């Protein structure tokens, strides 16, 4: 199932794709809220896709693009090099629904908070943030904490 709304007044267009059953996946509005929070003050206009997948697709993508042969909770695919023909295109975020649910249970987090965090994390990657170097990781994690607090959630790196 795909949700493809028209660009809203704020200049954000979010395409939500469900490649697996949607049980436990937050509604479109909740995911869109996390996207907006992550973009606020960083990007005025954006087009992006969130694709909700199962472990098999997550593993295949992780293996192909990161050379890691296991599923992962979130992958981000920035739309690099397209600014001239699609200036608003930010990229794609792929979230593994079963892994998100399992991680939330294992860490004692609310699934809703974990989903919001992974969307925020994915959007920040699309904006060019990363956590390869320790200083970059600290910058990105501080931003995530700030954005999550603005969404009404606690520190995503606790518990």
C-alpha positions in Angstrom: 0.0 0.0 0.0 1.3 3.5 -0.8 0.1 6.8 0.7 1.1 9.6 -1.7 -0.4 12.9 -0.6 0.0 16.1 -2.5 2.7 18.5 -1.3 1.3 20.3 1.7 1.4 24.0 2.5 4.7 23.6 4.3 6.3 22.1 1.2 6.7 18.5 2.5 5.7 15.5 0.4 5.9 12.1 2.2 5.3 8.8 0.4 4.6 6.0 2.8 5.0 2.4 1.4 4.0 -0.7 3.3 5.8 -3.8 1.9 4.7 -5.8 5.0 1.6 -6.0 7.2 1.1 -2.7 9.0 0.3 -4.1 12.4 2.3 -2.1 15.0 3.3 0.6 12.4 2.3 4.1 13.5 -0.2 5.9 11.4 0.9 8.1 8.6 0.3 11.3 10.6 2.7 10.1 13.4 5.5 9.3 10.9 4.9 12.6 9.1 5.1 14.5 12.4 8.6 13.0 13.0 9.7 13.9 9.5 8.6 17.5 10.0 10.3 17.7 13.4 13.6 16.5 11.9 13.3 18.9 8.9 12.3 21.9 11.0 14.9 24.6 10.6 17.0 22.4 8.3 15.0 22.2 5.1 11.9 24.1 4.0 10.9 21.8 1.1 11.4 18.1 0.8 10.1 15.0 -0.9 10.9 11.6 0.7 9.7 8.1 1.0 9.5 5.9 4.0 9.3 2.2 3.1 8.2 -0.2 5.8 9.7 -3.6 5.2 10.2 -7.1 6.7 13.5 -8.7 7.7 14.1 -10.3 4.3 14.1 -7.0 2.4 16.0 -5.2 5.1 18.7 -7.9 5.1 18.9 -7.9 1.3 19.3 -4.1 1.2 21.8 -4.0 4.1 23.9 -6.7 2.4 23.8 -5.0 -1.0 24.5 -1.4 0.1 26.5 -1.9 3.4 28.0 -5.3 2.9 26.4 -6.4 6.2 24.5 -9.7 6.0 21.7 -9.1 8.5 18.6 -7.0 8.8 18.9 -3.6 10.3 16.3 -1.3 11.9 16.7 1.7 9.5 18.5 2.5 6.3 18.7 5.8 4.5 19.3 6.4 0.9 19.9 10.1 0.1 19.0 11.4 -3.4 22.5 12.7 -4.1 23.3 14.3 -7.4 19.7 15.1 -8.3 19.5 18.7 -7.0 19.4 20.2 -10.5 16.5 18.1 -11.8 14.7 17.4 -8.5 15.8 20.0 -5.9 13.3 18.9 -3.3 14.0 15.2 -3.5 15.6 14.2 -0.2 15.7 10.4 -0.6 14.3 7.2 0.9 14.2 5.7 4.4 13.6 2.0 4.8 12.5 0.8 8.3 12.2 -2.9 9.2 9.0 -3.2 11.2 9.6 -6.6 12.9 13.1 -5.5 14.0 11.7 -2.2 15.4 9.1 -4.1 17.4 11.7 -6.5 18.8 14.2 -3.7 19.7 11.5 -1.7 21.5 10.5 -4.8 23.6 14.1 -5.7 24.3 15.0 -2.2 25.4 11.9 -1.5 27.3 10.9 1.4 25.0 7.5 2.3 23.8 7.2 1.2 20.1 5.8 4.6 19.3 8.9 6.3 20.7 11.2 3.9 18.9 9.5 4.5 15.5 9.6 8.2 16.0 13.3 8.0 16.8 14.2 5.9 13.8 12.3 8.2 11.4 14.2 11.2 12.9 17.4 9.3 12.7 16.7 8.4 9.0 15.8 12.0 8.1 19.0 13.3 9.6 21.0 10.8 7.6 19.2 12.1 4.4 20.2 15.6 5.4 23.9 14.5 5.6 24.4 13.8 9.2 26.3 10.7 10.2 27.8 8.9 13.2 31.0 7.4 11.7 33.3 9.7 13.6 32.8 10.2 17.4 32.4 14.0 17.1 29.8 13.6 14.3 28.0 10.9 16.3 27.8 13.3 19.3 26.4 16.1 17.1 23.8 13.8 15.5 22.8 12.2 18.8 22.4 15.6 20.4 20.1 16.7 17.5 18.1 13.5 17.9 17.6 14.1 21.6 16.5 17.7 20.9 14.1 16.7 18.2 12.7 13.8 20.2 12.2 16.1 23.2 10.3 18.5 20.9 8.1 15.5 20.0 7.4 14.8 23.7 9.7 11.8 24.1 12.7 11.2 26.3 16.3 10.5 25.4 16.2 7.8 22.7 19.7 6.6 23.8 18.6 5.7 27.4 17.2 2.3 28.3 
